[in-house]
Amino acid sequence: MSGWASAGALASNVEITAATVQRGDVIQLGGKAGRVSDLFQLPRGVKRLLFESGELLTIHARTRLAAVRVVRRW
């Protein structure tokens, strides 16, 4: 998915790691998409992601995931 989203925002597919994940990224795991609402830094480059649904996901420094990132253009 890449193209214009509503309200002048651009949505694009990105590969994320523990170092590059951001709040608002939409990650699909097991056929279910979730938006990252908060991040917690853990030792050794590990991050714990909190999704809007309340679910948690811990990713290792080498984990690579596909996500959709929406960038607002003003």
C-alpha positions in Angstrom: 0.0 0.0 0.0 1.5 3.3 -1.0 -0.3 6.4 -2.0 -2.4 9.3 -0.6 -4.5 8.7 2.5 -7.3 11.0 3.6 -6.6 14.6 4.7 -3.4 15.1 2.8 -1.5 12.2 4.4 0.8 9.9 2.6 0.8 6.2 3.5 3.7 4.0 2.7 5.0 0.5 3.5 8.2 0.5 5.6 10.4 -2.1 7.2 10.8 -1.4 10.9 13.2 -2.5 13.5 13.4 -1.8 17.2 15.5 1.2 16.3 13.1 2.7 13.8 9.6 1.9 15.1 7.4 4.9 15.8 4.1 5.7 17.5 1.4 5.5 14.9 3.0 2.7 12.8 0.4 0.1 11.8 1.9 -3.5 12.1 0.1 -6.6 10.8 0.7 -9.8 12.8 -1.2 -13.0 12.3 -3.7 -11.3 9.9 -4.6 -8.6 12.5 -3.4 -5.0 12.1 -2.6 -2.9 15.1 -1.5 0.7 15.6 1.4 1.4 17.9 0.3 3.7 20.7 3.4 3.7 22.9 6.9 2.4 23.1 9.1 1.3 26.0 12.9 0.9 25.7 14.3 -2.2 27.3 18.0 -3.3 27.7 20.1 -4.5 24.8 18.1 -2.6 22.1 14.8 -4.4 22.8 11.5 -2.4 22.6 8.1 -3.2 24.0 5.3 -2.0 21.8 1.9 -1.1 23.2 -1.0 -1.3 20.7 -4.2 0.7 20.8 -6.0 -2.5 21.5 -4.0 -2.9 24.7 -1.9 -5.8 23.4 1.9 -5.8 23.9 4.6 -7.0 21.6 8.3 -7.2 22.5 10.8 -7.0 19.6 14.4 -7.8 19.6 17.1 -5.5 18.1 17.3 -7.8 15.0 13.5 -8.2 14.5 12.3 -6.9 11.1 8.6 -6.2 10.5 6.6 -4.7 7.7 4.4 -1.7 8.7 2.4 1.1 7.2 3.5 4.5 8.2 1.3 7.6 7.6 3.1 10.9 7.0 1.1 14.0 7.2 1.9 16.6 4.5 0.9 20.2 5.3 
